[in-house]
């Protein structure tokens, strides 16, 4: 289940929603320009950057793993954990899920990732988001 944030949520709260796990990896992946984005599974996207690199996005247990490679075949070998929900966000989302009688763990959405990482992509080249 993907939990969407209401539009009125402030950027300050949005910035506090995630915790950066690795500053070096975060600095490599932030502010990227994506040429295309395609969903492969509910927690996996494949992208091509404006520079022609391949980017694999995987979410496991509320943690975002990113992998960048020159070829699609090389993806998956070097995925790095970059961000995750911070502890307060997990508690807040768990409370929301309990109040709604939902058992599934909320998943990070691509839009949340894109906003937090300050990525850009033409909406016409984003498939099955």
C-alpha positions as CSV (number, residue, x, y, z in Angstrom):
1,X,0.0,0.0,0.0
2,X,1.3,3.4,-0.9
3,X,0.6,6.2,1.6
4,X,0.2,9.5,-0.2
5,X,0.9,12.7,1.7
6,X,-1.8,15.4,1.6
7,X,-0.9,18.4,-0.6
8,X,-1.0,20.8,2.4
9,X,1.9,19.0,4.1
10,X,4.7,21.5,4.5
11,X,8.2,21.1,3.0
12,X,9.7,21.3,6.5
13,X,7.7,18.2,7.6
14,X,8.5,16.5,4.3
15,X,12.2,17.1,4.9
16,X,11.9,15.6,8.4
17,X,10.1,12.6,7.0
18,X,13.3,10.8,5.9
19,X,16.6,10.2,7.4
20,X,19.7,10.3,5.2
21,X,21.7,7.1,5.9
22,X,24.8,7.9,3.8
23,X,25.7,11.5,3.1
24,X,28.2,10.6,0.4
25,X,25.7,8.4,-1.5
26,X,23.0,11.0,-1.0
27,X,25.2,13.7,-2.5
28,X,25.9,11.5,-5.5
29,X,22.2,10.8,-6.2
30,X,20.5,14.1,-5.3
31,X,19.5,16.7,-7.9
32,X,19.6,14.1,-10.8
33,X,17.8,14.7,-14.0
34,X,16.0,11.6,-15.2
35,X,15.2,10.9,-18.8
36,X,12.8,8.0,-18.1
37,X,11.2,6.3,-15.1
38,X,9.5,2.9,-15.4
39,X,7.9,0.9,-12.5
40,X,9.0,-2.8,-12.5
41,X,7.3,-3.8,-9.2
42,X,5.5,-2.1,-6.4
43,X,8.8,-1.3,-4.8
44,X,11.2,-1.1,-7.8
45,X,11.8,1.4,-10.5
46,X,14.3,1.5,-13.4
47,X,15.4,4.9,-14.7
48,X,17.7,6.3,-17.3
49,X,19.5,9.6,-16.4
50,X,20.0,12.5,-18.7
51,X,23.7,11.4,-18.8
52,X,22.7,8.0,-20.1
53,X,23.4,6.0,-16.9
54,X,21.0,3.4,-15.6
55,X,19.5,3.9,-12.1
56,X,17.8,1.1,-10.1
57,X,15.5,2.2,-7.2
58,X,14.5,-0.5,-4.7
59,X,12.6,-0.1,-1.4
60,X,13.0,-2.7,1.3
61,X,11.5,-2.3,4.8
62,X,11.2,1.5,4.5
63,X,14.7,1.9,3.3
64,X,15.6,3.3,-0.2
65,X,18.4,1.6,-2.0
66,X,19.9,3.2,-5.2
67,X,22.2,1.7,-7.8
68,X,23.8,3.6,-10.7
69,X,25.6,1.8,-13.6
70,X,26.7,2.4,-17.1
71,X,24.8,-0.7,-18.4
72,X,21.5,-2.2,-17.4
73,X,23.2,-5.6,-16.8
74,X,25.5,-4.0,-14.2
75,X,22.6,-2.9,-12.1
76,X,22.0,-4.6,-8.8
77,X,25.6,-5.3,-7.9
78,X,26.2,-2.1,-5.9
79,X,22.9,-0.9,-4.4
80,X,23.5,1.5,-1.5
81,X,21.0,2.4,1.3
82,X,20.5,6.1,0.9
83,X,17.4,7.2,2.9
84,X,14.7,5.7,5.1
85,X,11.7,6.8,7.0
86,X,12.8,8.4,10.3
87,X,11.6,6.9,13.5
88,X,8.9,9.5,14.2
89,X,7.5,9.0,10.7
90,X,7.3,5.3,11.2
91,X,5.4,5.8,14.4
92,X,3.1,8.3,12.9
93,X,2.4,6.1,9.8
94,X,1.9,3.1,12.1
95,X,-0.7,5.0,14.1
96,X,-2.5,6.1,10.9
97,X,-2.5,2.5,9.6
98,X,-3.8,1.2,13.0
99,X,-6.6,3.8,13.0
100,X,-7.6,2.7,9.5
101,X,-7.5,-1.0,10.5
102,X,-4.7,-1.6,7.9
103,X,-2.1,-4.2,8.5
104,X,0.3,-3.6,5.6
105,X,3.4,-1.6,6.1
106,X,3.3,1.8,4.3
107,X,5.6,2.1,1.3
108,X,7.7,5.0,0.2
109,X,6.1,6.4,-3.1
110,X,8.1,7.5,-6.1
111,X,6.8,11.0,-5.8
112,X,8.1,11.2,-2.2
113,X,11.5,10.0,-3.4
114,X,11.5,12.4,-6.3
115,X,10.7,15.4,-4.1
116,X,13.1,14.5,-1.3
117,X,16.0,13.8,-3.7
118,X,15.2,16.9,-5.8
119,X,15.0,14.8,-9.0
120,X,13.4,16.1,-12.2
121,X,11.7,14.2,-15.0
122,X,9.3,15.0,-17.8
123,X,5.9,13.5,-16.6
124,X,5.3,12.2,-20.1
125,X,8.4,9.9,-19.7
126,X,7.3,8.4,-16.4
127,X,5.5,5.1,-16.9
128,X,3.3,3.2,-14.4
129,X,4.3,5.4,-11.4
